[in-house]
Amino acid sequence: MFWNNVKNLLDISNLTQKELSALTDINLGTLKNQICRNVIPDAIEAVKIAKALNTTVEFLVTGTEENQAEKELTELKAKLADLIMFKK
């Protein structure tokens, strides 16, 4: 899943693996090898890749931007704000 998410973001960003390599300072051969073998990079490399693609490591690993609890909290805050505005 990690590399599929990276590939999708590369496509969306119109970036190549070579450009990602330059942005992250990860050797191109290493990057291509990890992609080909579907090996998840170490934490430091994963953070570099996420930053270069303007996303989070969590998204690259899971494919979701925020965890479910955060999503529910955001929805509850919006509903509460609506209720407060409705009563005024």
PDB file with one MODEL, atoms N, CA, C and O in Angstrom:
MODEL        1
ATOM      1  N   MET A   1       0.826  -1.186   0.000  1.00  0.00           N
ATOM      2  CA  MET A   1       0.000   0.000   0.000  1.00  0.00           C
ATOM      3  C   MET A   1       0.876   1.257   0.000  1.00  0.00           C
ATOM      4  O   MET A   1       0.558   2.221  -0.697  1.00  0.00           O
ATOM      5  N   PHE A   2       1.965   1.266   0.763  1.00  0.00           N
ATOM      6  CA  PHE A   2       2.832   2.443   0.864  1.00  0.00           C
ATOM      7  C   PHE A   2       3.245   2.940  -0.518  1.00  0.00           C
ATOM      8  O   PHE A   2       3.040   4.108  -0.849  1.00  0.00           O
ATOM      9  N   TRP A   3       3.826   2.054  -1.320  1.00  0.00           N
ATOM     10  CA  TRP A   3       4.341   2.490  -2.619  1.00  0.00           C
ATOM     11  C   TRP A   3       3.231   2.792  -3.607  1.00  0.00           C
ATOM     12  O   TRP A   3       3.413   3.637  -4.484  1.00  0.00           O
ATOM     13  N   ASN A   4       2.090   2.133  -3.498  1.00  0.00           N
ATOM     14  CA  ASN A   4       0.954   2.496  -4.356  1.00  0.00           C
ATOM     15  C   ASN A   4       0.511   3.922  -4.058  1.00  0.00           C
ATOM     16  O   ASN A   4       0.217   4.688  -4.976  1.00  0.00           O
ATOM     17  N   ASN A   5       0.463   4.276  -2.787  1.00  0.00           N
ATOM     18  CA  ASN A   5       0.093   5.642  -2.407  1.00  0.00           C
ATOM     19  C   ASN A   5       1.137   6.646  -2.885  1.00  0.00           C
ATOM     20  O   ASN A   5       0.794   7.735  -3.345  1.00  0.00           O
ATOM     21  N   VAL A   6       2.410   6.278  -2.776  1.00  0.00           N
ATOM     22  CA  VAL A   6       3.474   7.154  -3.275  1.00  0.00           C
ATOM     23  C   VAL A   6       3.320   7.349  -4.783  1.00  0.00           C
ATOM     24  O   VAL A   6       3.388   8.474  -5.278  1.00  0.00           O
ATOM     25  N   LYS A   7       3.113   6.247  -5.512  1.00  0.00           N
ATOM     26  CA  LYS A   7       2.967   6.340  -6.972  1.00  0.00           C
ATOM     27  C   LYS A   7       1.782   7.222  -7.353  1.00  0.00           C
ATOM     28  O   LYS A   7       1.883   8.034  -8.273  1.00  0.00           O
ATOM     29  N   ASN A   8       0.668   7.070  -6.657  1.00  0.00           N
ATOM     30  CA  ASN A   8      -0.509   7.899  -6.943  1.00  0.00           C
ATOM     31  C   ASN A   8      -0.208   9.377  -6.716  1.00  0.00           C
ATOM     32  O   ASN A   8      -0.586  10.225  -7.524  1.00  0.00           O
ATOM     33  N   LEU A   9       0.472   9.680  -5.618  1.00  0.00           N
ATOM     34  CA  LEU A   9       0.807  11.074  -5.330  1.00  0.00           C
ATOM     35  C   LEU A   9       1.845  11.621  -6.307  1.00  0.00           C
ATOM     36  O   LEU A   9       1.814  12.804  -6.649  1.00  0.00           O
ATOM     37  N   LEU A  10       2.754  10.774  -6.753  1.00  0.00           N
ATOM     38  CA  LEU A  10       3.708  11.204  -7.777  1.00  0.00           C
ATOM     39  C   LEU A  10       2.967  11.583  -9.054  1.00  0.00           C
ATOM     40  O   LEU A  10       3.263  12.604  -9.675  1.00  0.00           O
ATOM     41  N   ASP A  11       1.999  10.750  -9.440  1.00  0.00           N
ATOM     42  CA  ASP A  11       1.201  11.035 -10.641  1.00  0.00           C
ATOM     43  C   ASP A  11       0.441  12.348 -10.492  1.00  0.00           C
ATOM     44  O   ASP A  11       0.456  13.190 -11.390  1.00  0.00           O
ATOM     45  N   ILE A  12      -0.219  12.513  -9.357  1.00  0.00           N
ATOM     46  CA  ILE A  12      -1.000  13.733  -9.108  1.00  0.00           C
ATOM     47  C   ILE A  12      -0.099  14.966  -9.134  1.00  0.00           C
ATOM     48  O   ILE A  12      -0.493  16.024  -9.624  1.00  0.00           O
ATOM     49  N   SER A  13       1.105  14.820  -8.605  1.00  0.00           N
ATOM     50  CA  SER A  13       2.041  15.943  -8.506  1.00  0.00           C
ATOM     51  C   SER A  13       2.896  16.118  -9.760  1.00  0.00           C
ATOM     52  O   SER A  13       3.697  17.048  -9.848  1.00  0.00           O
ATOM     53  N   ASN A  14       2.719  15.219 -10.726  1.00  0.00           N
ATOM     54  CA  ASN A  14       3.545  15.228 -11.942  1.00  0.00           C
ATOM     55  C   ASN A  14       5.036  15.176 -11.615  1.00  0.00           C
ATOM     56  O   ASN A  14       5.848  15.888 -12.206  1.00  0.00           O
ATOM     57  N   LEU A  15       5.369  14.313 -10.659  1.00  0.00           N
ATOM     58  CA  LEU A  15       6.763  14.118 -10.275  1.00  0.00           C
ATOM     59  C   LEU A  15       7.223  12.739 -10.720  1.00  0.00           C
ATOM     60  O   LEU A  15       6.423  11.809 -10.827  1.00  0.00           O
ATOM     61  N   THR A  16       8.507  12.619 -10.975  1.00  0.00           N
ATOM     62  CA  THR A  16       9.096  11.328 -11.311  1.00  0.00           C
ATOM     63  C   THR A  16       9.801  10.762 -10.079  1.00  0.00           C
ATOM     64  O   THR A  16      10.010  11.460  -9.087  1.00  0.00           O
ATOM     65  N   GLN A  17      10.157   9.499 -10.167  1.00  0.00           N
ATOM     66  CA  GLN A  17      10.927   8.894  -9.083  1.00  0.00           C
ATOM     67  C   GLN A  17      12.274   9.599  -8.939  1.00  0.00           C
ATOM     68  O   GLN A  17      12.781   9.768  -7.830  1.00  0.00           O
ATOM     69  N   LYS A  18      12.838  10.004 -10.055  1.00  0.00           N
ATOM     70  CA  LYS A  18      14.119  10.720 -10.018  1.00  0.00           C
ATOM     71  C   LYS A  18      13.969  12.046  -9.275  1.00  0.00           C
ATOM     72  O   LYS A  18      14.834  12.412  -8.478  1.00  0.00           O
ATOM     73  N   GLU A  19      12.883  12.761  -9.530  1.00  0.00           N
ATOM     74  CA  GLU A  19      12.646  14.027  -8.831  1.00  0.00           C
ATOM     75  C   GLU A  19      12.391  13.796  -7.343  1.00  0.00           C
ATOM     76  O   GLU A  19      12.849  14.568  -6.501  1.00  0.00           O
ATOM     77  N   LEU A  20      11.654  12.726  -7.024  1.00  0.00           N
ATOM     78  CA  LEU A  20      11.424  12.387  -5.617  1.00  0.00           C
ATOM     79  C   LEU A  20      12.748  12.076  -4.932  1.00  0.00           C
ATOM     80  O   LEU A  20      12.980  12.479  -3.792  1.00  0.00           O
ATOM     81  N   SER A  21      13.602  11.363  -5.630  1.00  0.00           N
ATOM     82  CA  SER A  21      14.924  11.050  -5.101  1.00  0.00           C
ATOM     83  C   SER A  21      15.694  12.326  -4.774  1.00  0.00           C
ATOM     84  O   SER A  21      16.315  12.430  -3.716  1.00  0.00           O
ATOM     85  N   ALA A  22      15.650  13.287  -5.679  1.00  0.00           N
ATOM     86  CA  ALA A  22      16.357  14.552  -5.454  1.00  0.00           C
ATOM     87  C   ALA A  22      15.744  15.342  -4.299  1.00  0.00           C
ATOM     88  O   ALA A  22      16.465  15.931  -3.493  1.00  0.00           O
ATOM     89  N   LEU A  23      14.412  15.352  -4.219  1.00  0.00           N
ATOM     90  CA  LEU A  23      13.729  16.094  -3.154  1.00  0.00           C
ATOM     91  C   LEU A  23      13.998  15.511  -1.770  1.00  0.00           C
ATOM     92  O   LEU A  23      14.041  16.237  -0.776  1.00  0.00           O
ATOM     93  N   THR A  24      14.176  14.202  -1.717  1.00  0.00           N
ATOM     94  CA  THR A  24      14.322  13.518  -0.430  1.00  0.00           C
ATOM     95  C   THR A  24      15.766  13.195  -0.070  1.00  0.00           C
ATOM     96  O   THR A  24      16.062  12.803   1.058  1.00  0.00           O
ATOM     97  N   ASP A  25      16.657  13.363  -1.037  1.00  0.00           N
ATOM     98  CA  ASP A  25      18.055  12.988  -0.851  1.00  0.00           C
ATOM     99  C   ASP A  25      18.194  11.490  -0.571  1.00  0.00           C
ATOM    100  O   ASP A  25      19.086  11.057   0.159  1.00  0.00           O
ATOM    101  N   ILE A  26      17.288  10.711  -1.172  1.00  0.00           N
ATOM    102  CA  ILE A  26      17.367   9.251  -1.109  1.00  0.00           C
ATOM    103  C   ILE A  26      17.910   8.789  -2.454  1.00  0.00           C
ATOM    104  O   ILE A  26      17.403   9.192  -3.500  1.00  0.00           O
ATOM    105  N   ASN A  27      18.928   7.955  -2.433  1.00  0.00           N
ATOM    106  CA  ASN A  27      19.538   7.456  -3.655  1.00  0.00           C
ATOM    107  C   ASN A  27      18.477   6.874  -4.584  1.00  0.00           C
ATOM    108  O   ASN A  27      17.618   6.109  -4.145  1.00  0.00           O
ATOM    109  N   LEU A  28      18.534   7.237  -5.874  1.00  0.00           N
ATOM    110  CA  LEU A  28      17.534   6.778  -6.833  1.00  0.00           C
ATOM    111  C   LEU A  28      17.502   5.259  -6.921  1.00  0.00           C
ATOM    112  O   LEU A  28      16.425   4.668  -6.995  1.00  0.00           O
ATOM    113  N   GLY A  29      18.662   4.620  -6.914  1.00  0.00           N
ATOM    114  CA  GLY A  29      18.716   3.158  -6.966  1.00  0.00           C
ATOM    115  C   GLY A  29      18.040   2.528  -5.757  1.00  0.00           C
ATOM    116  O   GLY A  29      17.318   1.539  -5.882  1.00  0.00           O
ATOM    117  N   THR A  30      18.278   3.103  -4.598  1.00  0.00           N
ATOM    118  CA  THR A  30      17.641   2.620  -3.368  1.00  0.00           C
ATOM    119  C   THR A  30      16.132   2.768  -3.463  1.00  0.00           C
ATOM    120  O   THR A  30      15.384   1.848  -3.129  1.00  0.00           O
ATOM    121  N   LEU A  31      15.694   3.930  -3.919  1.00  0.00           N
ATOM    122  CA  LEU A  31      14.264   4.205  -4.055  1.00  0.00           C
ATOM    123  C   LEU A  31      13.612   3.214  -5.017  1.00  0.00           C
ATOM    124  O   LEU A  31      12.579   2.626  -4.698  1.00  0.00           O
ATOM    125  N   LYS A  32      14.211   3.031  -6.188  1.00  0.00           N
ATOM    126  CA  LYS A  32      13.647   2.109  -7.188  1.00  0.00           C
ATOM    127  C   LYS A  32      13.625   0.675  -6.663  1.00  0.00           C
ATOM    128  O   LYS A  32      12.673  -0.068  -6.904  1.00  0.00           O
ATOM    129  N   ASN A  33      14.675   0.295  -5.949  1.00  0.00           N
ATOM    130  CA  ASN A  33      14.744  -1.052  -5.386  1.00  0.00           C
ATOM    131  C   ASN A  33      13.641  -1.273  -4.355  1.00  0.00           C
ATOM    132  O   ASN A  33      12.996  -2.322  -4.349  1.00  0.00           O
ATOM    133  N   GLN A  34      13.424  -0.290  -3.485  1.00  0.00           N
ATOM    134  CA  GLN A  34      12.365  -0.410  -2.478  1.00  0.00           C
ATOM    135  C   GLN A  34      10.994  -0.496  -3.143  1.00  0.00           C
ATOM    136  O   GLN A  34      10.139  -1.270  -2.713  1.00  0.00           O
ATOM    137  N   ILE A  35      10.789   0.294  -4.185  1.00  0.00           N
ATOM    138  CA  ILE A  35       9.507   0.271  -4.894  1.00  0.00           C
ATOM    139  C   ILE A  35       9.306  -1.086  -5.558  1.00  0.00           C
ATOM    140  O   ILE A  35       8.245  -1.697  -5.428  1.00  0.00           O
ATOM    141  N   CYS A  36      10.325  -1.551  -6.265  1.00  0.00           N
ATOM    142  CA  CYS A  36      10.240  -2.826  -6.990  1.00  0.00           C
ATOM    143  C   CYS A  36       9.977  -3.998  -6.047  1.00  0.00           C
ATOM    144  O   CYS A  36       9.182  -4.885  -6.358  1.00  0.00           O
ATOM    145  N   ARG A  37      10.639  -3.997  -4.910  1.00  0.00           N
ATOM    146  CA  ARG A  37      10.499  -5.101  -3.951  1.00  0.00           C
ATOM    147  C   ARG A  37       9.393  -4.867  -2.929  1.00  0.00           C
ATOM    148  O   ARG A  37       9.140  -5.709  -2.067  1.00  0.00           O
ATOM    149  N   ASN A  38       8.737  -3.711  -3.034  1.00  0.00           N
ATOM    150  CA  ASN A  38       7.657  -3.338  -2.120  1.00  0.00           C
ATOM    151  C   ASN A  38       8.120  -3.359  -0.660  1.00  0.00           C
ATOM    152  O   ASN A  38       7.430  -3.863   0.226  1.00  0.00           O
ATOM    153  N   VAL A  39       9.308  -2.795  -0.441  1.00  0.00           N
ATOM    154  CA  VAL A  39       9.885  -2.710   0.898  1.00  0.00           C
ATOM    155  C   VAL A  39       9.592  -1.320   1.456  1.00  0.00           C
ATOM    156  O   VAL A  39       9.962  -0.312   0.854  1.00  0.00           O
ATOM    157  N   ILE A  40       8.936  -1.273   2.588  1.00  0.00           N
ATOM    158  CA  ILE A  40       8.639   0.013   3.213  1.00  0.00           C
ATOM    159  C   ILE A  40       9.947   0.596   3.753  1.00  0.00           C
ATOM    160  O   ILE A  40      10.704  -0.101   4.428  1.00  0.00           O
ATOM    161  N   PRO A  41      10.213   1.862   3.460  1.00  0.00           N
ATOM    162  CA  PRO A  41      11.471   2.464   3.919  1.00  0.00           C
ATOM    163  C   PRO A  41      11.486   2.659   5.430  1.00  0.00           C
ATOM    164  O   PRO A  41      10.462   2.548   6.104  1.00  0.00           O
ATOM    165  N   ASP A  42      12.681   2.953   5.943  1.00  0.00           N
ATOM    166  CA  ASP A  42      12.762   3.222   7.380  1.00  0.00           C
ATOM    167  C   ASP A  42      12.033   4.528   7.689  1.00  0.00           C
ATOM    168  O   ASP A  42      11.645   5.265   6.782  1.00  0.00           O
ATOM    169  N   ALA A  43      11.854   4.800   8.965  1.00  0.00           N
ATOM    170  CA  ALA A  43      11.040   5.939   9.401  1.00  0.00           C
ATOM    171  C   ALA A  43      11.562   7.270   8.874  1.00  0.00           C
ATOM    172  O   ALA A  43      10.776   8.120   8.454  1.00  0.00           O
ATOM    173  N   ILE A  44      12.857   7.456   8.892  1.00  0.00           N
ATOM    174  CA  ILE A  44      13.429   8.729   8.432  1.00  0.00           C
ATOM    175  C   ILE A  44      13.156   8.937   6.948  1.00  0.00           C
ATOM    176  O   ILE A  44      12.778  10.031   6.530  1.00  0.00           O
ATOM    177  N   GLU A  45      13.346   7.894   6.154  1.00  0.00           N
ATOM    178  CA  GLU A  45      13.068   8.005   4.720  1.00  0.00           C
ATOM    179  C   GLU A  45      11.581   8.205   4.464  1.00  0.00           C
ATOM    180  O   GLU A  45      11.204   8.976   3.582  1.00  0.00           O
ATOM    181  N   ALA A  46      10.735   7.518   5.226  1.00  0.00           N
ATOM    182  CA  ALA A  46       9.286   7.665   5.058  1.00  0.00           C
ATOM    183  C   ALA A  46       8.850   9.099   5.340  1.00  0.00           C
ATOM    184  O   ALA A  46       7.991   9.638   4.642  1.00  0.00           O
ATOM    185  N   VAL A  47       9.439   9.716   6.358  1.00  0.00           N
ATOM    186  CA  VAL A  47       9.118  11.115   6.679  1.00  0.00           C
ATOM    187  C   VAL A  47       9.569  12.028   5.541  1.00  0.00           C
ATOM    188  O   VAL A  47       8.837  12.935   5.146  1.00  0.00           O
ATOM    189  N   LYS A  48      10.762  11.795   5.016  1.00  0.00           N
ATOM    190  CA  LYS A  48      11.257  12.603   3.895  1.00  0.00           C
ATOM    191  C   LYS A  48      10.330  12.495   2.687  1.00  0.00           C
ATOM    192  O   LYS A  48      10.026  13.496   2.038  1.00  0.00           O
ATOM    193  N   ILE A  49       9.884  11.274   2.389  1.00  0.00           N
ATOM    194  CA  ILE A  49       8.992  11.052   1.248  1.00  0.00           C
ATOM    195  C   ILE A  49       7.659  11.751   1.485  1.00  0.00           C
ATOM    196  O   ILE A  49       7.133  12.413   0.591  1.00  0.00           O
ATOM    197  N   ALA A  50       7.116  11.604   2.684  1.00  0.00           N
ATOM    198  CA  ALA A  50       5.836  12.242   3.009  1.00  0.00           C
ATOM    199  C   ALA A  50       5.936  13.757   2.874  1.00  0.00           C
ATOM    200  O   ALA A  50       5.047  14.389   2.302  1.00  0.00           O
ATOM    201  N   LYS A  51       7.002  14.339   3.392  1.00  0.00           N
ATOM    202  CA  LYS A  51       7.177  15.795   3.297  1.00  0.00           C
ATOM    203  C   LYS A  51       7.297  16.235   1.846  1.00  0.00           C
ATOM    204  O   LYS A  51       6.713  17.244   1.452  1.00  0.00           O
ATOM    205  N   ALA A  52       8.048  15.487   1.053  1.00  0.00           N
ATOM    206  CA  ALA A  52       8.230  15.839  -0.358  1.00  0.00           C
ATOM    207  C   ALA A  52       6.911  15.783  -1.122  1.00  0.00           C
ATOM    208  O   ALA A  52       6.705  16.536  -2.075  1.00  0.00           O
ATOM    209  N   LEU A  53       6.025  14.891  -0.702  1.00  0.00           N
ATOM    210  CA  LEU A  53       4.733  14.733  -1.376  1.00  0.00           C
ATOM    211  C   LEU A  53       3.621  15.502  -0.672  1.00  0.00           C
ATOM    212  O   LEU A  53       2.448  15.372  -1.022  1.00  0.00           O
ATOM    213  N   ASN A  54       3.996  16.303   0.323  1.00  0.00           N
ATOM    214  CA  ASN A  54       3.037  17.143   1.051  1.00  0.00           C
ATOM    215  C   ASN A  54       1.897  16.323   1.664  1.00  0.00           C
ATOM    216  O   ASN A  54       0.721  16.659   1.527  1.00  0.00           O
ATOM    217  N   THR A  55       2.279  15.250   2.336  1.00  0.00           N
ATOM    218  CA  THR A  55       1.300  14.390   2.993  1.00  0.00           C
ATOM    219  C   THR A  55       1.893  13.884   4.298  1.00  0.00           C
ATOM    220  O   THR A  55       2.920  14.385   4.757  1.00  0.00           O
ATOM    221  N   THR A  56       1.251  12.900   4.888  1.00  0.00           N
ATOM    222  CA  THR A  56       1.737  12.321   6.136  1.00  0.00           C
ATOM    223  C   THR A  56       2.207  10.892   5.909  1.00  0.00           C
ATOM    224  O   THR A  56       1.803  10.234   4.950  1.00  0.00           O
ATOM    225  N   VAL A  57       3.060  10.428   6.800  1.00  0.00           N
ATOM    226  CA  VAL A  57       3.476   9.026   6.747  1.00  0.00           C
ATOM    227  C   VAL A  57       2.256   8.138   6.953  1.00  0.00           C
ATOM    228  O   VAL A  57       2.127   7.085   6.328  1.00  0.00           O
ATOM    229  N   GLU A  58       1.362   8.575   7.839  1.00  0.00           N
ATOM    230  CA  GLU A  58       0.137   7.803   8.086  1.00  0.00           C
ATOM    231  C   GLU A  58      -0.633   7.578   6.790  1.00  0.00           C
ATOM    232  O   GLU A  58      -1.105   6.471   6.535  1.00  0.00           O
ATOM    233  N   PHE A  59      -0.762   8.620   5.970  1.00  0.00           N
ATOM    234  CA  PHE A  59      -1.474   8.458   4.707  1.00  0.00           C
ATOM    235  C   PHE A  59      -0.736   7.486   3.790  1.00  0.00           C
ATOM    236  O   PHE A  59      -1.366   6.639   3.156  1.00  0.00           O
ATOM    237  N   LEU A  60       0.578   7.596   3.714  1.00  0.00           N
ATOM    238  CA  LEU A  60       1.331   6.700   2.839  1.00  0.00           C
ATOM    239  C   LEU A  60       1.189   5.247   3.271  1.00  0.00           C
ATOM    240  O   LEU A  60       1.135   4.346   2.434  1.00  0.00           O
ATOM    241  N   VAL A  61       1.128   5.023   4.571  1.00  0.00           N
ATOM    242  CA  VAL A  61       1.028   3.650   5.085  1.00  0.00           C
ATOM    243  C   VAL A  61      -0.398   3.116   5.017  1.00  0.00           C
ATOM    244  O   VAL A  61      -0.614   1.962   4.646  1.00  0.00           O
ATOM    245  N   THR A  62      -1.373   3.957   5.375  1.00  0.00           N
ATOM    246  CA  THR A  62      -2.754   3.463   5.497  1.00  0.00           C
ATOM    247  C   THR A  62      -3.673   3.868   4.353  1.00  0.00           C
ATOM    248  O   THR A  62      -4.674   3.202   4.088  1.00  0.00           O
ATOM    249  N   GLY A  63      -3.337   4.943   3.688  1.00  0.00           N
ATOM    250  CA  GLY A  63      -4.215   5.446   2.634  1.00  0.00           C
ATOM    251  C   GLY A  63      -5.305   6.366   3.150  1.00  0.00           C
ATOM    252  O   GLY A  63      -6.137   6.840   2.376  1.00  0.00           O
ATOM    253  N   THR A  64      -5.307   6.628   4.471  1.00  0.00           N
ATOM    254  CA  THR A  64      -6.285   7.560   5.039  1.00  0.00           C
ATOM    255  C   THR A  64      -5.544   8.741   5.641  1.00  0.00           C
ATOM    256  O   THR A  64      -4.459   8.592   6.204  1.00  0.00           O
ATOM    257  N   GLU A  65      -6.141   9.908   5.514  1.00  0.00           N
ATOM    258  CA  GLU A  65      -5.468  11.139   5.933  1.00  0.00           C
ATOM    259  C   GLU A  65      -5.493  11.351   7.438  1.00  0.00           C
ATOM    260  O   GLU A  65      -4.497  11.798   8.007  1.00  0.00           O
ATOM    261  N   GLU A  66      -6.590  11.046   8.090  1.00  0.00           N
ATOM    262  CA  GLU A  66      -6.663  11.234   9.535  1.00  0.00           C
ATOM    263  C   GLU A  66      -7.294   9.994  10.154  1.00  0.00           C
ATOM    264  O   GLU A  66      -8.030   9.269   9.486  1.00  0.00           O
ATOM    265  N   ASN A  67      -7.011   9.754  11.408  1.00  0.00           N
ATOM    266  CA  ASN A  67      -7.604   8.577  12.022  1.00  0.00           C
ATOM    267  C   ASN A  67      -9.090   8.814  12.299  1.00  0.00           C
ATOM    268  O   ASN A  67      -9.561   9.952  12.308  1.00  0.00           O
ATOM    269  N   GLN A  68      -9.792   7.752  12.517  1.00  0.00           N
ATOM    270  CA  GLN A  68     -11.249   7.810  12.665  1.00  0.00           C
ATOM    271  C   GLN A  68     -11.678   8.677  13.848  1.00  0.00           C
ATOM    272  O   GLN A  68     -12.664   9.408  13.750  1.00  0.00           O
ATOM    273  N   ALA A  69     -10.962   8.606  14.945  1.00  0.00           N
ATOM    274  CA  ALA A  69     -11.325   9.402  16.124  1.00  0.00           C
ATOM    275  C   ALA A  69     -11.238  10.894  15.821  1.00  0.00           C
ATOM    276  O   ALA A  69     -12.111  11.663  16.223  1.00  0.00           O
ATOM    277  N   GLU A  70     -10.192  11.302  15.116  1.00  0.00           N
ATOM    278  CA  GLU A  70     -10.059  12.713  14.749  1.00  0.00           C
ATOM    279  C   GLU A  70     -11.184  13.146  13.817  1.00  0.00           C
ATOM    280  O   GLU A  70     -11.708  14.254  13.934  1.00  0.00           O
ATOM    281  N   LYS A  71     -11.545  12.279  12.906  1.00  0.00           N
ATOM    282  CA  LYS A  71     -12.627  12.586  11.970  1.00  0.00           C
ATOM    283  C   LYS A  71     -13.949  12.768  12.719  1.00  0.00           C
ATOM    284  O   LYS A  71     -14.689  13.719  12.465  1.00  0.00           O
ATOM    285  N   GLU A  72     -14.234  11.858  13.632  1.00  0.00           N
ATOM    286  CA  GLU A  72     -15.472  11.951  14.410  1.00  0.00           C
ATOM    287  C   GLU A  72     -15.483  13.206  15.278  1.00  0.00           C
ATOM    288  O   GLU A  72     -16.514  13.865  15.408  1.00  0.00           O
ATOM    289  N   LEU A  73     -14.340  13.534  15.867  1.00  0.00           N
ATOM    290  CA  LEU A  73     -14.254  14.737  16.689  1.00  0.00           C
ATOM    291  C   LEU A  73     -14.522  15.987  15.850  1.00  0.00           C
ATOM    292  O   LEU A  73     -15.229  16.892  16.294  1.00  0.00           O
ATOM    293  N   THR A  74     -13.973  16.040  14.664  1.00  0.00           N
ATOM    294  CA  THR A  74     -14.199  17.174  13.766  1.00  0.00           C
ATOM    295  C   THR A  74     -15.673  17.297  13.410  1.00  0.00           C
ATOM    296  O   THR A  74     -16.220  18.399  13.392  1.00  0.00           O
ATOM    297  N   GLU A  75     -16.315  16.170  13.127  1.00  0.00           N
ATOM    298  CA  GLU A  75     -17.745  16.185  12.800  1.00  0.00           C
ATOM    299  C   GLU A  75     -18.581  16.647  13.995  1.00  0.00           C
ATOM    300  O   GLU A  75     -19.525  17.420  13.833  1.00  0.00           O
ATOM    301  N   LEU A  76     -18.236  16.176  15.184  1.00  0.00           N
ATOM    302  CA  LEU A  76     -18.966  16.590  16.386  1.00  0.00           C
ATOM    303  C   LEU A  76     -18.798  18.080  16.666  1.00  0.00           C
ATOM    304  O   LEU A  76     -19.751  18.749  17.066  1.00  0.00           O
ATOM    305  N   LYS A  77     -17.607  18.594  16.461  1.00  0.00           N
ATOM    306  CA  LYS A  77     -17.374  20.030  16.648  1.00  0.00           C
ATOM    307  C   LYS A  77     -18.232  20.844  15.685  1.00  0.00           C
ATOM    308  O   LYS A  77     -18.796  21.870  16.065  1.00  0.00           O
ATOM    309  N   ALA A  78     -18.330  20.390  14.447  1.00  0.00           N
ATOM    310  CA  ALA A  78     -19.139  21.099  13.456  1.00  0.00           C
ATOM    311  C   ALA A  78     -20.613  21.075  13.852  1.00  0.00           C
ATOM    312  O   ALA A  78     -21.307  22.084  13.731  1.00  0.00           O
ATOM    313  N   LYS A  79     -21.091  19.923  14.324  1.00  0.00           N
ATOM    314  CA  LYS A  79     -22.491  19.816  14.754  1.00  0.00           C
ATOM    315  C   LYS A  79     -22.757  20.713  15.965  1.00  0.00           C
ATOM    316  O   LYS A  79     -23.794  21.372  16.039  1.00  0.00           O
ATOM    317  N   LEU A  80     -21.824  20.734  16.902  1.00  0.00           N
ATOM    318  CA  LEU A  80     -21.967  21.581  18.084  1.00  0.00           C
ATOM    319  C   LEU A  80     -22.011  23.058  17.690  1.00  0.00           C
ATOM    320  O   LEU A  80     -22.824  23.820  18.212  1.00  0.00           O
ATOM    321  N   ALA A  81     -21.150  23.448  16.783  1.00  0.00           N
ATOM    322  CA  ALA A  81     -21.146  24.838  16.314  1.00  0.00           C
ATOM    323  C   ALA A  81     -22.476  25.184  15.656  1.00  0.00           C
ATOM    324  O   ALA A  81     -22.997  26.282  15.851  1.00  0.00           O
ATOM    325  N   ASP A  82     -23.029  24.259  14.880  1.00  0.00           N
ATOM    326  CA  ASP A  82     -24.334  24.484  14.246  1.00  0.00           C
ATOM    327  C   ASP A  82     -25.428  24.651  15.299  1.00  0.00           C
ATOM    328  O   ASP A  82     -26.286  25.524  15.170  1.00  0.00           O
ATOM    329  N   LEU A  83     -25.399  23.816  16.337  1.00  0.00           N
ATOM    330  CA  LEU A  83     -26.403  23.910  17.399  1.00  0.00           C
ATOM    331  C   LEU A  83     -26.303  25.242  18.139  1.00  0.00           C
ATOM    332  O   LEU A  83     -27.319  25.867  18.443  1.00  0.00           O
ATOM    333  N   ILE A  84     -25.097  25.664  18.421  1.00  0.00           N
ATOM    334  CA  ILE A  84     -24.900  26.940  19.116  1.00  0.00           C
ATOM    335  C   ILE A  84     -25.424  28.090  18.265  1.00  0.00           C
ATOM    336  O   ILE A  84     -26.095  28.986  18.777  1.00  0.00           O
ATOM    337  N   MET A  85     -25.126  28.069  16.987  1.00  0.00           N
ATOM    338  CA  MET A  85     -25.588  29.137  16.088  1.00  0.00           C
ATOM    339  C   MET A  85     -27.107  29.101  15.938  1.00  0.00           C
ATOM    340  O   MET A  85     -27.743  30.148  15.820  1.00  0.00           O
ATOM    341  N   PHE A  86     -27.691  27.901  15.942  1.00  0.00           N
ATOM    342  CA  PHE A  86     -29.141  27.746  15.782  1.00  0.00           C
ATOM    343  C   PHE A  86     -29.895  28.349  16.962  1.00  0.00           C
ATOM    344  O   PHE A  86     -30.964  28.933  16.784  1.00  0.00           O
ATOM    345  N   LYS A  87     -29.336  28.207  18.176  1.00  0.00           N
ATOM    346  CA  LYS A  87     -30.009  28.688  19.388  1.00  0.00           C
ATOM    347  C   LYS A  87     -29.896  30.194  19.560  1.00  0.00           C
ATOM    348  O   LYS A  87     -30.632  30.763  20.366  1.00  0.00           O
ATOM    349  N   LYS A  88     -29.025  30.847  18.851  1.00  0.00           N
ATOM    350  CA  LYS A  88     -28.848  32.306  19.001  1.00  0.00           C
ATOM    351  C   LYS A  88     -29.917  33.066  18.277  1.00  0.00           C
ATOM    352  O   LYS A  88     -29.922  34.296  18.298  1.00  0.00           O
TER     353      LYS A  88
ENDMDL
END
